[in-house]
């Protein structure tokens, strides 16, 4: 995780870096720091968010045309001033920021300690920096050469940016496993973990690949591999507007992103779904359609919320395509020598496209001959690039740390994939296929309908905000929605919440039920409805406080519930895109009512680029 920014050019570097870091705070916000070329390398850093550093250094001479900045999500060493990046080398001439983990840092550290190096932080970054400086001094070589030699010894993942007091216009950057984008301006260059820090200055960017090293000066970008061969930078045009990464009048990004869902789902369907002609156009899936149809199984790999989307997809694909689906946590999959044979189809789901565990799990499966289909939100991200095919979710930048619009985008894409495969395979009747296309097409409008009840959900949130625990229960397609609702609440409000299949409740969690426990039922009208109504009765009989997400007009469930959140009538296959929305709002409003920083919940980061 961690966000990195760099600038070299004629403008004042500090304001560009600070603004860029604020946009990257979704990647971590434990501490912040900048290094500026200002008659030597000057480093300012502090525990806390970007605004806290900004406030602490008001009045300092921050004039510089070259600089680097970092917002941290702690891995080695607690969040503190001394562990904040940038770190300075022993000589004080080099400063470095790092996103990633150096796994063999203790070995390198011991070697350096024997040579008399003293460390001022607990970080792996300071070790790598001094290792680079040691090589530079011993070999009397350039910083670029020293970095290249050092990286050959490094085990782990990194993006690093370095500045050198002896070469004040240059930034050296290198990448393996963490993202790095370089923006190309006129006589200036920008560096960032993503393109957001450079959006108002340039639309031309280069996504740096693993094992590449960049020498960045105002007028020059030299890209090399670690073998010192020059590479031709592949310049791409950014399709992203500034408005997409601003709050646009909403109090929080999370609320804005929840409310954007009618549009983002529409954008996801647009140009792909044609309900009147009965077609779904997805070229990144079409290419592999034969293999998918013939596959004896599909393995879905993801983490967190994306894993919940995968679980919904398992139910949908098995139902519509009659293909066996397994859903795997990427972190488990990558370490347990999974059985993958040539021709197996992997669907990797990721909002960021940078989640380290998902990335390595894909590489593992790819090496064993699997076909990788990525369902990814961030265009050009690592997972998108290493996948054979797939489809983007087109949800736009998701900045709130808790995932909302990416989840519904993933569901929309996965439902289209299932329908497309079912149609090609002939495992769905024409009538049902056409019905589901129409149902899908109506989702944006129905999500807008659900959002109109947000004030009602806010009142429910205020009523239950002091509960110590929550239980979320659902069946079938709504079981993963229960998991997702519980995850949202945990992340945003710090209230303990568990999601469970409603029937499993009797096998343990029912012991938790008393008159203080809110139990959220996702009880929309579907094939399991009667069953979940019985579960509601069971909770009510034990004095649990039943809150339910129900379909419009369901009087019976209403009579069993203390509070209800309503969605419009929809086929059960597409209903999760609706039933999750009240749960997103409930978590949001409870988080706000409890005074939490909902866009930046403690200990979390948006993009988990460490394992
Ligand atoms: C929860 C959340 C996380 C992510 C998970 C995977 O709100 O955002 O659980 O879903 O870290 O991230 P991606 O989808 O970027 O791979």
Boltz pocket constraint, residues with backbone or C-beta under 6 A from the ligand:
constraints:
  - pocket:
      binder: B
      contacts: [[A, 303], [A, 304], [A, 305], [A, 306], [A, 307], [A, 349], [A, 350], [A, 351], [A, 352], [A, 353], [A, 354], [A, 355], [A, 358], [A, 401], [A, 402], [A, 403], [A, 404], [A, 487], [A, 488], [A, 491], [A, 605], [A, 606], [A, 607], [A, 608]]
      max_distance: 6.0
